[in-house]
Amino acid sequence: MDPDPKVRLSARPMLRRKAARVHELAPELVARLADHEDPEVRALAVRDPETAPAVVGRLTRDPDPAVRAEAARHPNLPRPRLTELLDDEELAHPAAANPALDVAEIRRLARTPGDPAGPSVDTLI
């Protein structure tokens, strides 16, 4: 994505971190923060509830483990990537905590070897 010439990032890392905490940021700015060299800025960018699904999905492959975990929990994570992360040894727990996880996946995860049907969802809530 070509940077919007009207959207400028500060040269000061602390200001970029503060900006990343603002939840009313334009999607273009959130996407630029998600590409930032500082993993703390990228982690903050993925905490924005409006972060675009493509950006969230990309951040599940970030070099920093904290950024990957934040992205795995994001409700805008595309469903195919969320399902894939449930089988990822590193990101299965954060992905299982994703609020967008559907009931069928919760049931599948809750099954035990001795109970093919698994517990009822009512007992999980």
N, C-alpha and C positions, 0 to 999 in steps of 0.2 A: 504494500500500500504506500503510495506517495504521501509524504507528510503534507498536511494542510499548511500553506505558508502563513495562515492567520494564527495557527496554534504553535506557540513557542514554548520550549521547555527551558526552565531556569538552569543555569550552569552550576547552581549550588545544590548538592545532593540533599541537604536537609529540607530545602524548600520543595524539591520534587517529592520527598517522602510525605510532607504535609499536604501537598496537592493531591497525592494519591489517596489520602484519607477522605477527601471530599466526595460524597456520593452523588453529587449533581454534575459531575464532569461530563463533557461531551464525549460520545462514543469514540470519536477520533483521538481524543486525548488519552482516554483509557487504553486504547490500542497502542498508542505510542509509549505510554508508561509500561505496558506489558512487554515491550521490546527493550526496556532500559537495561543497562549493564549491571545495575545494583539489584541483587535478588530481593532485598527488602522492598524496593519500589515495585518490582514485579509481583511480589506476594500481596502487597496492598492493592495493586490494580485488579487482581483477581478477586479481591474481597468485595468489589463493587457489585451489587446485585444485578446491575444492568449490563455487565460485561458480556460482549457478544459471544455466542456459542463457539464460533470458530476460534476466537482468542482463548477461551477457556480450554478447549480441546488441545490447542497447541501448547498451552502452559502445563498440561499433564505430562509433557515430554521435556520440561525445562531441566537444565543441568542441576538446579538446586532442589534438594529433597523437600524443603519446606514449601516451595512454590508448587511443586507437583502435588503435595498433599492438599494444599488450599484449593487447587484447581479440581482435584478429585471430589471434593465436597460441594462444589459450586452447583446450584440448581440449574444453571444454563448449560451444563456439560451435555453435549449431544448423547442421546440414549445409546447408540452403538458403542461409543467410547466408554461410557459408564459401565455397560455390560462387560466390556473387555477388561476394565480395571478391576472388576470383582474377582477375576482370576489371576490378578497380578499380585505376587507375594508382597511387594512393597506397598502397594496402594489399595489393597483390598479393604482394609479397615476404614480409611477415609472415604472410599467409594461407597461402602455399606452405610455410612452415615449421611450420604447425600439425600436431601429431602425430596428429590425428584424420583427416587427409587420406587418402582411400582410394587403393588401388593404381591404379584406373582413372583417377582424376584426376592422379595422379603421371605415369602413362604419357602422358596427354593433354598435360600441361605439358612433358614431356621431348621431345615430337616436334619434329623440325626440318623445315623446308620441303622438303628433298630426301629425307626418309625418312618417308613417311606412317605407318609402323608405329611409328616411334620406337625408341630403344634399349630393350633388355630391362631390366626392373626390377632384375635381378640386377646390372647394371652401375652402377645408381644407388645401391646400398646399400653 
